[in-house]
Amino acid sequence: MTGGGFGVGEHPIDFLAHHQRRGEAGAPEDFEQMLGLLVSAVTGQEATLVRANPGDWGIDVLVGDLNGGISIWQCKYFVKGFGESQKKQVRESFDSAMRSAGKEGHTVERWVLCVPCGMDAPTLKWWHGWRSRQQAAHRVTIELWDENVLRRHLGRPEAAVVRRAYYDLYRPVELDDSPPVPLATPVPSAGDADWRGGEELRFGGDCFLLHDEPTQKFSPDRSWVGREAVADRIEPVSARVRLRQIAIFRGTSGARAAKEALRAQAELLTTMSGAHRLPRLLAVHESPQAITTASELPAGPTWREAFGPGAVPLDRLTVAAVLAAAARLCEPLAELHRRGHSHRVLGPDAIVMAGRSYEPALRDIGLAAWPPLPGEGPDGYRAPEQVRVGPHVPAPGSHTDVYQLAAIVYHTVTGYPPAPGGSPPVRATVRGFPSSLDDLLARALDPDPRRRPERIRGLGTALSRARRELSQGGLA
């Protein structure tokens, strides 16, 4: 076990918290994300996580300029010991970094191995010898941040935010199937109380820690409120989740309909059971005055954090990555459509780029199973049919998702949001953009839903085809 004892007045720093929060598969990535923040905090420099696409050039956390000199922090989530297999991984990662530096033209000035464990005497002797040989051969400074060095850095005042975010909520645990130790802090029930970032909520046997500030939206007559939040479930089994709640203040027909809609969405999630990379339902809690759902939320940045949109057009390789991600999103959306539902609140913040491979995933299923309401949809990506819902206008549906996904792609690639009266072609801003996809995006953004592509799978096919064209050198 890698945990330490409690300090006076402080929680311990236990690196098994990553395993407790994300499970065995997600713990290494969670540890790496923590390291990126820690490096920024203790060095005072901007640290960048380098995603694999398909390779990462032997870099996990980067400080510096890839056109010059860089420092690399190599993250290895070794919590069960440091043996021959772990030595092999270290050698391979270092060799990969040196090969990539020679090929790409940058210089590795500092290479830091980060491991949340200690080494026994024979392993430490191996490390000292291997480090000396590599430093002499490559003229690079090599350091070890083991569990003691990591704890020392996490104990520094400038790293307090990182320590609180990743470790202060978790007591030391063993790597087994036993449940987390219950926290002693009194936890309020969460029926009609406002949600606040940093608070804990309890629903039955589930306890959740809210992140940041939750969002809430009241009905026009204030008879009910809808709440949404990102949270960590800390009891009984840890997981990152997305919480959604309808809380009723007065039993109006609108309040009852909203509660029933969230119940129907929970049933839909249960039926889909995480298929086609759709969210998996983890819990439903219902009382006479509220219903709350918790669905699994993948770890990773949002689309906005990964791609933008920014203020300028993207370069060719990033455009290709955007098109590839949008094409992959068509699969879960098509499954929703096949079941007779639609998302209808797609935007750059509603998409998570999960894992080091940046696999696109929906953070939730939006307004699936909800009846259309005037004004629904996200600002900047609201389809025309969502502004006015009536008998003479096609109701929001699968064609709304086609519009919103096209709007996200257009805005991200060009740096300009689609114009209500018609947008200039993408190739007017991005030279060499495939004309076939440009024309299809224009159709997808048509104000009349009846003139848009009928099926989102067709849009996905066109996005994939254009991505291949760009990858082969379609842009100058």
PyMOL commands that set and color helices and strands:
alter all, ss='L'
color gray80, all
select helices_A, chain A and resi 17-43+84-104+121-138+147-154+157-166+253-272+275-277+303-307+316-338+384-387+398-414+426-428+435-444+449-451+456-471
alter helices_A, ss='H'
color red, helices_A
select strands_A, chain A and resi 48-49+61-64+69-75+107-114+141-145+200-203+206-210+215-218+224-235+239-248+281-287+290-296+351-354+359-362
alter strands_A, ss='S'
color yellow, strands_A
deselect
rebuild
show_as cartoon
